[in-house]
């Protein structure tokens, strides 16, 4: 497979700049990895290679043009030197489908896996060339080249049902009987955007036992579905996570609030949905200057040897105090019972300033929790910056660290994406995010912290 590499190195700040919060000095390094040469990149996911933490892969979608025909395709941005130099690797898109909802993860042996949706003519009344599905590809050389994509699920000549918002993970646990399994969970729409009571959404799950070369038939793991409107009463946000013993956890949001389900047999079956928390205002929310905003949940598990080993965490955004705030709930008994929500952002309650698009990583070596989010506290209008929050006590409390990205204005006539990305390993933290680098231009940057 041929790939095209575009080397780029754009420093926003010098390597090793020092940021201080609450008396703690933390080195921080911010670099643009997809700038003016990219075309409105967004929806960023990040993974650190546990075999070589200097190898980091960031994925996103961006607009692309093939023989004059516009489309949206996937890109990987790869570094092998800890974030100093990056190269851009476009993924093949032979069918010229629209691609997006990128996610990337590394296995314990250093294999990278990248999942995404792929569709065409979703909203056409009488599509001539309809298709939709979810695909995965793998890289054994740290993201430099990628295998041909493999369907997790694919529908030819139809966009119904529609597969959306997938996320991928790998069982990396030495004590697990299912180590190496690759898991994907997502939302299935009977008919996307339909208001008909007969059309619903469910959470689906599939697994691969051969390194994402083949995926087994997907099945519904949600006890209660939602509507098909792609709004707060739709079930979405299905991010899978694996515990120390191989138990799989999948949380999501919908008409019942935040719920979680789990599998103890490597994804062969799941139990009953368990209520985690209410979700006041719903996950579909308005933020000025952003054309659409969600507070969908992220699930993670502490697999370290810390005192909180095995704790399950779910992070989301809701409006219980009148404006969007970031929350976390934790379970110390494998998801059976849950704490009250902990407010992560530290600004004044109910001050009208939004925090949004949060994403979480739990360091597999230390158990420390890291949550990154866009933040408008202390800023006027739609001016936006980024914040990293850190907990070293199992989610009981958080400290915030400003990401040294210059605050930027947003605009609601340019699609900003639905999420940012973060990963952590041995207290090295990489945040990947899109930002407005000009009045009409999006770029992708990484902020790399070392605690």
ABEGO torsion letter per residue (X at the ends): XBBBBBBBBBBABBBGBBBBBGGBBBBBBBBBABBAABBGBBGBBBBBBAABAABBBBBBBBBBBBGGBBBBBBBBBBBAAGGABBBBBBBBBAAGBBBEGBBBBBBAAGBBBBBBBBBBGAABABBABBBBBBBBBBBAAGGABBBBBBBABBBBGBAOBBBBGBBBBBBABAABAABGBBBBBBBBBABBGBABAABBBBBBBBBBAAGGABBBBBBBABABBBBAAGBAABBBGBBBBBBAAGBBBBBBBEAAEBBBBBBAAGGABBBBBBBABBBBGEABBBBBGBABBBABBBBBBBABABAABGBBBBBBBBAAAGBBBBBBBBBAAGGABBBBBBBABABBBGAGBBBBGBBBBBBAAAGBBBBBBBBABGBBEABBBBBBBBBAAGGABBBBBBBBBBBBBBBAABBAEABBBBBBBGGBBBBBBBBBABAABBBBBBBBBBX
